[in-house]
């Protein structure tokens, strides 16, 4: 199950909520979390996910640092590509 957080959700506004949420998630389900605010890209927060066995979702947009956090025994990858260069067919 992927949890995708909006870019407006920052560590300043959500760190306490995230820490509480991680404690109540069941351990028998595989979860991944995708952070879309640069403030989350810190080792401190990756350790939180690692302690809970939750994967840090890896994405490929160029606005995020090329930082791979291995936080779970599985990996969740989202290949997004450059959506601005895509031509949509009717």
C-alpha positions as CSV (number, residue, x, y, z in Angstrom):
1,X,0.0,0.0,0.0
2,X,1.4,3.4,-1.0
3,X,0.9,6.5,1.0
4,X,1.6,9.5,-1.2
5,X,2.0,12.8,0.6
6,X,1.4,16.2,-1.0
7,X,4.3,18.7,-1.6
8,X,2.7,21.0,1.0
9,X,3.1,18.4,3.8
10,X,6.4,19.4,5.4
11,X,8.3,17.9,8.4
12,X,7.4,21.0,10.3
13,X,3.7,20.4,9.9
14,X,3.7,16.6,9.8
15,X,6.6,15.0,11.6
16,X,4.7,14.3,14.9
17,X,1.7,12.9,13.0
18,X,3.9,10.7,10.9
19,X,5.7,9.3,14.0
20,X,2.4,8.5,15.6
21,X,1.0,7.0,12.4
22,X,4.0,4.7,12.0
23,X,3.4,3.2,15.4
24,X,-0.2,2.1,14.6
25,X,0.4,0.5,11.2
26,X,0.1,-3.3,11.1
27,X,3.4,-5.1,10.7
28,X,1.9,-7.8,8.5
29,X,1.1,-5.5,5.5
30,X,3.7,-4.0,3.2
31,X,3.6,-0.2,3.1
32,X,5.5,2.4,1.2
33,X,5.6,6.1,1.6
34,X,6.3,8.7,-1.0
35,X,7.4,12.1,0.2
36,X,7.1,15.0,-2.3
37,X,8.5,17.8,-0.1
38,X,12.3,18.1,0.0
39,X,12.3,18.6,3.7
40,X,11.6,14.9,4.3
41,X,14.8,13.8,2.5
42,X,16.9,13.5,5.7
43,X,18.4,10.4,7.3
44,X,16.4,11.0,10.5
45,X,13.1,10.4,8.7
46,X,14.4,7.4,6.8
47,X,15.3,5.8,10.1
48,X,11.7,6.2,11.3
49,X,10.5,4.2,8.2
50,X,13.3,1.6,8.7
51,X,12.3,1.0,12.3
52,X,8.7,0.5,11.1
53,X,9.7,-1.7,8.1
54,X,8.1,0.7,5.6
55,X,9.7,1.3,2.2
56,X,10.7,4.7,1.2
57,X,9.1,5.0,-2.3
58,X,11.7,5.8,-4.9
59,X,10.7,8.1,-7.7
60,X,12.5,9.6,-10.7
61,X,11.4,13.3,-10.9
62,X,14.4,15.5,-11.2
63,X,13.2,17.9,-8.5
64,X,14.1,15.3,-5.8
65,X,17.6,14.4,-4.8
66,X,19.1,11.2,-6.1
67,X,19.1,9.7,-2.7
68,X,18.1,6.1,-2.2
69,X,16.9,5.1,1.3
70,X,16.7,1.4,1.9
71,X,14.2,1.2,4.7
72,X,12.5,-2.1,4.2
73,X,13.2,-5.7,2.9
74,X,11.3,-4.7,-0.3
75,X,11.4,-1.8,-2.6
76,X,8.6,0.4,-4.2
77,X,9.6,2.2,-7.3
78,X,7.5,4.8,-9.3
79,X,8.9,5.5,-12.7
80,X,7.2,8.7,-13.6
81,X,9.4,10.1,-16.5
82,X,9.0,13.5,-17.9
83,X,5.3,14.0,-18.1
84,X,5.7,17.4,-19.8
85,X,7.3,15.8,-22.9
86,X,4.5,13.2,-23.4
87,X,2.0,13.5,-26.2
88,X,-1.4,12.2,-25.3
89,X,-3.3,10.4,-28.1
90,X,-7.1,10.6,-28.3
